[in-house]
Amino acid sequence: MADDQTPEEQQPAAVRRDFLDRADSIDASVRNLLSKLDLSRTDDEHERMIDAIMGACRAADALRAFAREDLDAATEATAAMSYYARRALGEAA
């Protein structure tokens, strides 16, 4: 804790760090999933899995946008996340 900042002043920085850590964790999970996927498959189940992974990637993008307080990028990333979630669940996007 910096001596010249109150706990209330340090909280936003801690939240931003937490968002970035969570985004990094999502990225690591995505890399792990992709390393195990047969990317030559094109069946519906596989396509839904790819859509779910894309949604997770967009969630990480949203967390990074929130961390830098970029509302436009966060809004776009959450909209894209929703799009991929609907596709992954078999709903019309």
C-alpha positions as MATLAB code, in Angstrom:
seq = 'MADDQTPEEQQPAAVRRDFLDRADSIDASVRNLLSKLDLSRTDDEHERMIDAIMGACRAADALRAFAREDLDAATEATAAMSYYARRALGEAA';
ca = [
       0.000    0.000    0.000;
       1.441    3.371   -0.957;
       1.875    5.710    1.980;
       0.330    8.670    0.177;
      -2.913    6.926   -0.846;
      -5.889    5.955    1.249;
      -7.391    2.463    0.898;
     -10.313    4.002   -1.019;
      -7.901    5.530   -3.536;
      -6.091    2.229   -4.016;
      -9.235    0.165   -4.559;
      -9.727    1.027   -8.254;
      -6.149    0.002   -9.037;
      -6.659   -3.282   -7.213;
      -9.873   -3.932   -9.146;
      -8.111   -3.188  -12.445;
      -5.315   -5.615  -11.532;
      -7.917   -8.243  -10.628;
      -9.672   -7.770  -13.977;
      -6.371   -8.161  -15.823;
      -5.463  -11.260  -13.795;
      -8.844  -12.803  -14.592;
      -8.430  -12.001  -18.295;
      -5.013  -13.681  -18.248;
      -6.562  -16.729  -16.567;
      -9.246  -16.931  -19.266;
      -6.570  -16.689  -21.959;
      -4.611  -19.531  -20.358;
      -7.734  -21.688  -20.220;
      -8.524  -20.929  -23.859;
      -4.993  -21.843  -24.932;
      -5.326  -25.109  -23.016;
      -8.677  -25.915  -24.645;
      -7.395  -25.080  -28.116;
      -4.379  -27.325  -27.657;
      -6.760  -30.242  -27.048;
      -9.256  -29.556  -29.844;
      -9.264  -31.289  -33.183;
      -9.427  -28.173  -35.332;
     -10.145  -30.224  -38.446;
     -13.639  -31.105  -37.209;
     -16.566  -29.154  -38.622;
     -19.603  -30.798  -37.012;
     -22.208  -28.753  -35.124;
     -21.043  -29.787  -31.660;
     -17.491  -28.747  -32.465;
     -18.670  -25.442  -33.938;
     -20.607  -24.715  -30.726;
     -17.444  -25.397  -28.715;
     -15.504  -22.952  -30.902;
     -18.259  -20.369  -30.372;
     -18.055  -20.895  -26.601;
     -14.291  -20.403  -26.737;
     -14.753  -17.228  -28.778;
     -17.210  -15.991  -26.162;
     -14.643  -16.619  -23.451;
     -12.038  -14.692  -25.454;
     -14.435  -11.781  -25.723;
     -15.031  -11.959  -21.958;
     -11.286  -11.519  -21.471;
     -11.387   -8.567  -23.889;
     -14.224   -7.026  -21.877;
     -12.275   -7.365  -18.627;
      -9.271   -5.669  -20.204;
     -11.489   -2.871  -21.523;
     -13.035   -2.384  -18.075;
      -9.546   -2.283  -16.558;
      -8.545    0.582  -18.837;
     -11.982    2.196  -18.394;
     -12.787    2.010  -22.109;
     -16.572    1.868  -22.110;
     -16.925    1.586  -25.894;
     -14.570   -1.397  -26.097;
     -16.204   -3.019  -23.062;
     -19.654   -2.594  -24.604;
     -18.505   -4.058  -27.925;
     -16.775   -6.995  -26.235;
     -19.791   -7.838  -24.072;
     -22.098   -7.658  -27.105;
     -19.783  -10.021  -28.990;
     -19.614  -12.294  -25.939;
     -23.412  -12.466  -25.925;
     -23.460  -13.236  -29.649;
     -21.071  -16.170  -29.226;
     -22.901  -17.422  -26.146;
     -26.178  -17.588  -28.110;
     -24.442  -19.430  -30.940;
     -22.777  -21.840  -28.519;
     -26.143  -22.610  -26.984;
     -27.658  -23.276  -30.403;
     -29.800  -20.174  -30.520;
     -30.081  -17.955  -33.555;
     -27.512  -15.216  -33.345;
];
